[in-house]
Amino acid sequence: MPRHWFRIAYSRNAFLRHLAALGLDLDTLTPESGVAAMRSFMHDFSPQHAELDTLTVRGTTCTRRMQRHDHPVAALRLSFPGGVPTLVQS
């Protein structure tokens, strides 16, 4: 059961706060530490009122898909193009 909740629209901010609580910074993440951080974010934080909440890890890209009733699917994607950590909320 998650310990924290966040609004889907603020998932990027929630993940950045999670990183800070872990003593990590987005700019210094490695693919391995990024995947671990995204998995712990999934475990410890849940989007409010979500009917869909999934995490997909493919290689060094993590995508968390979330959806609240009657809203479009939102995604939070952490990837490492060229080895540089990139966090995009859509």
N, C-alpha and C positions, 0 to 999 in steps of 0.2 A: 504494500500500500504506500502511495506517495506521501512524502512529508510536506510537500509544498505544491501550491497551485499557481498558475499564471494564465493570463488572457492570451488567447491564440495570437491576437494582433501584436502582442509584445513578446513573442517567443524569442526573438533575437536578443532583446535586452535581458530576458530571464536566463538565457544560456550564458551570456557574458557575465552576469552576476554569479552564476554557478561556477564559471571558470575562476573568477576572483576568489570565491570561497575556497576553491581547491588550491589557491596559490598559483594559478596559471594565468597566462596572458595569451590572447588569440595570436598575436604576432610571433610568439615563440613556440607554438604547438608544433609537434612533429605528427606525421600521420598516425603513429601508434598512440601517442598521448591524446590526440584529437578523437580517435575512435573510442578510447577508454572514457574520455570526458563526455562524449555524446551518449554512450551507454549509461553512464551514471546519471546524467541529466534525465534520460528516459526513466530510469528507476526511481529517482528522487522527486521528480517534478511532473505534474500532470496538467494538461490544459483544462481550463474550467469548462464544464458542460460538454465535453467532447464525446462524440459518438464514434469517431475514428481517431486512433492514435497509434501509429506504427513507425517503426524504425527499420530502415533498410541500409545495410552496409555492403557496398560493392567496391572492392579494392580499397582505395583511400577516400572514398566518398560516402558520407553518411547523410541520409535524407530522412527527416522525421516529417511524416504527413499527418495532419490533424484536420478534423472537421467538426464543427458544431452544427446541430440541426438547422437545416435550411440555409446554410452558408456554404460558400465555395470551399473546396479543399485548399488548405494552406500548407506550405512546406517550409522547413528550415533545413538548409543544405550546407554542410561543412565539407569542403573539398580542398585539394592540395595541387592545383594546377602549377606545374613547374616547381613543385615543392613549397609553394607559398600558401599558407592557410587563408581560405576565403570562406566567409560566412554570409549566406544570402537568405533572406526571408522573402517568400513570394506567396 
